Amino acid sequence: MKTSRSSFLALLCLLLLQAGAVQANEAFPVRSLFPKVAVIELEELYDRRDGLLIFDVRSRYEYDTLHISNARHLALDDPDFIATLQQLRQADPRPMVFYCNGHTCKKSYEAAQKAAHGLQDGVLAFDAGIFDWTKAHPEDAVLLGKSPVDPARLISKERLEAHMLAPEAFGERVGENTIVLDIRETMQKNTINLFPMRQRSVSLDNNKLQSYVDRAKRENKTLMFYDAVGKQVRWLQYYLEEEGVKSYYFMKGGAKAFLNY
């Protein structure tokens, strides 16, 4: 009887462990692709934050829109990525943590993996990302230069989708009462303009963007934006909402989806 009961308890523990592993894989589907990357959970990062060097490895525009308080910006594609970390390690021995948008974003893992090759140890990925952090600890997050962050200001997928148009619908709306802006990075454009003579190119961190926003509000025009694959516009939406822009749309899937269409 005792043996049977022990076997039952052992089986139950095994099943619970397997269920936990399945839930973890579902919540963080990219973890399995980086088995050698050590991760740090949200509350552990919060408790240890003063004893860690925290890096945001997304684009500068994403960082400037929303980031963890006191996190440093170091883009994953920075050519001096490893050299910068090695220099910092010589001056500061604290473990390094890398984060991005979270859960389905690979950049935190890729950054940690890349850093581990140059530093050997003391490297972690915070794969829950900036949105989970801001919801849990808004007092330690910065949105458009302001902290604490009101969680209600985080833009949901539904609010983003409400301003998304399929390529065909986007093209049909382009007209006299719209201002069409190509916000792709220079290397992404390949000299292909989707709406020749009817669009303008502008960088997200360029003052020209503000002038077009002001013009749209002044002339009661609709702003139409497209990027490379529909990823950058989610961050632009925070700025547009902050500016009080009422009429604006993004192209779902970006230029890639339009060209496929």
Secondary structure as UniProt FT lines:
FT   HELIX           2..27
FT   TURN            29..30
FT   HELIX           31..33
FT   TURN            35..36
FT   HELIX           42..48
FT   HELIX           49..51
FT   STRAND          53..56
FT   HELIX           60..65
FT   STRAND          66..68
FT   TURN            69..70
FT   STRAND          72..73
FT   TURN            76..77
FT   TURN            79..80
FT   HELIX           81..91
FT   STRAND          96..99
FT   TURN            103..104
FT   HELIX           107..119
FT   STRAND          123..126
FT   TURN            127..128
FT   HELIX           129..136
FT   HELIX           138..140
FT   STRAND          141..143
FT   TURN            144..145
FT   HELIX           151..153
FT   HELIX           157..161
FT   TURN            162..163
FT   STRAND          164..165
FT   HELIX           167..173
FT   TURN            176..177
FT   STRAND          178..182
FT   HELIX           186..189
FT   TURN            190..191
FT   TURN            196..198
FT   STRAND          199..201
FT   TURN            204..205
FT   HELIX           207..219
FT   STRAND          222..226
FT   HELIX           233..242
FT   TURN            243..244
FT   STRAND          248..251
FT   TURN            252..253
FT   HELIX           254..260
//
